[in-house]
């Protein structure tokens, strides 16, 4: 991972002592940190500071974490780690459905939070110090806009609509084209919170991704590797 000082973490937590503990652990690892103690302030700071990652509590004054997350998703694709004290499956599923990149159930070790944040930043490419657009052949993957486009000479770029998971898989594999990824690696990197996903879950996402690329005129990109998983190759 690049120099942590290039990354700004926005911690949204109404418990002052807990927020200060999280800030201390992130700063010890070299990250820059901003704090918000309610949902409305979080949205304002996200707009003005444009952080690289948000650590977002569910239970907040003024606007709860799910409202904040929905607002952040309307504004862009900043990575978000949700934290909840309930640990209920419904809250986890809601967080992931609305667009959280990961979640942690309180109480948790702040070291785990920092480790999860680093992993999410690696998956997303991070807003600072990394290319915001990945290109492989005529396929252009815009990490900040969360868009995939087919760019061919003499024609306007054509958007390829994808689900969040399909986008993650394509972007993850595009960072190291030609590498053979196991299904377990794809689950760990692209399906956070779904550690029990079966091989057929990955196969389904990859199949849908292939179909969407093919519909855009691009075939042969995702190749099966017998006994391992998949690789991304420019045909």
Protein Blocks (a to p, Z undefined) as FASTA:
>chain_A
ZZfklpccddddfblklmmmmmmmmmmnopacdddfbfklmmmmmmmnopabdcddfbdg
hiafklmmmmmmmnmmcdcddddfklpaklmmmmmmnopabdcdddddfklmmmmmmmmm
mmnopaghpafbdcehjbdcdfklopacdddehiacddddddfklmmmmmmmmmmghiac
dfklmmmmmmghilmbcfklmmmmmmmmmmmmmmnopahklccdehilpcdddZZ
